[in-house]
Amino acid sequence: MRASRLLSIQMLLETHGRMSAPALARALEVSVRTLHRDIDELTTAGVPVYAERGRSGGFRLMPGWKTTLTGFTAGEAEAVFLAGLAGPAADLGLGGQVASAQRKLLAALPAPWRGGASRISARLHLDPVEWYREADPVPFLSLVATAVWESRQLSLTYESWKDTGRRVVHPLGLVLKAGIWYLVAEREGKVRTWRVASIQEAVLLDKPARRPARFDLADYWRGSVRRFEQEVYTGEASVAATARGLAELRRINAAFARAVAAVPPPAEGGRVTLRIPIESVPHAAGQLLRLCPEVEALEPAALREALRERIRAAARIYRG
């Protein structure tokens, strides 16, 4: 554990340049006192780590110095092969580079580890697209990815639910969620999310992209998902569901699944009452109609009436 931590310090300093003692300690999940002891041990071993004093000081490696150690354990090597998933890498235009990197890593590993690492790619395949849905066409994904990697501005023609218009954005990252690619980018001082499939045209600009200080893509995305759910679910409905109905509700979306998880299962042949978040009465009526009779809407009254009207309309169409 100590040796792995010492190597991690070197890797962090190589990657980030100067880092403060508190920042290094947080990254390694140790105390600042433990970090200072580790730094002392590194310098004793001949690693050229030196401290810079002052308000913006910290620890650095001597310019030009690089470690020649990989530090991989068998489990870490397998994890690298797990991360090199063929589908998303190919979408980004990186399929060849990922395959080449994996071959080089495999050749560098000790012989006893190679079998376990290569089995990962041979026995695990990721298909991120949901059942019964085609993947979005994303002709500009590779160009968008280049803008992200090179931190360059993008001029986009983007089709939103409001209109189609031209805008210049500052790319910050890419997210793949349920088979759909999203670009996270800053525009007019605000970080926003853009669906890559909705980009009608893209031009890579020779201007550097702005990046907000301390921006963290994973943190932004988690907050964005929470905000989306808060904005989209504007109402609530009470429903009665059988055990089968609960299972069907759970499959519709994550918000329904959380509501189902909070109630006990019904007695055999019985029903349980629960409250679920809804976007609107018409949208909820469409979702719940296909779950009849396993799920019954109890309230609001407008939702029950909307379901009755849909059922009457269907009866008129199929009567006789």
Secondary structure, DSSP 8 states (H G I E B T S, - for coil): -HHHHHHHHHHHHHHHSSB-HHHHHHHHTS-HHHHHHHHHHHHHTT--EEEE-STT-EEEE-TT---------HHHHHHHHHH--HHHHHHTT-HHHHHHHHHHHHHHS-HHHHHHHHHHHHH-----S-TT------TTHHHHHHHHHHTEEEEEEEE-SS-EEEEEEEEEEEEEETTEEEEEEEETTEEEEEEGGGEEEEEEEEEE----TT--HHHHHHHHHHHHHHHH--EEEEEEE-HHHHHHHHHH-HHHHHHHHTS----TT--EEEEEEES-HHHHHHHHHTTTTTEEEEE-HHHHHHHHHHHHHHHHHH--
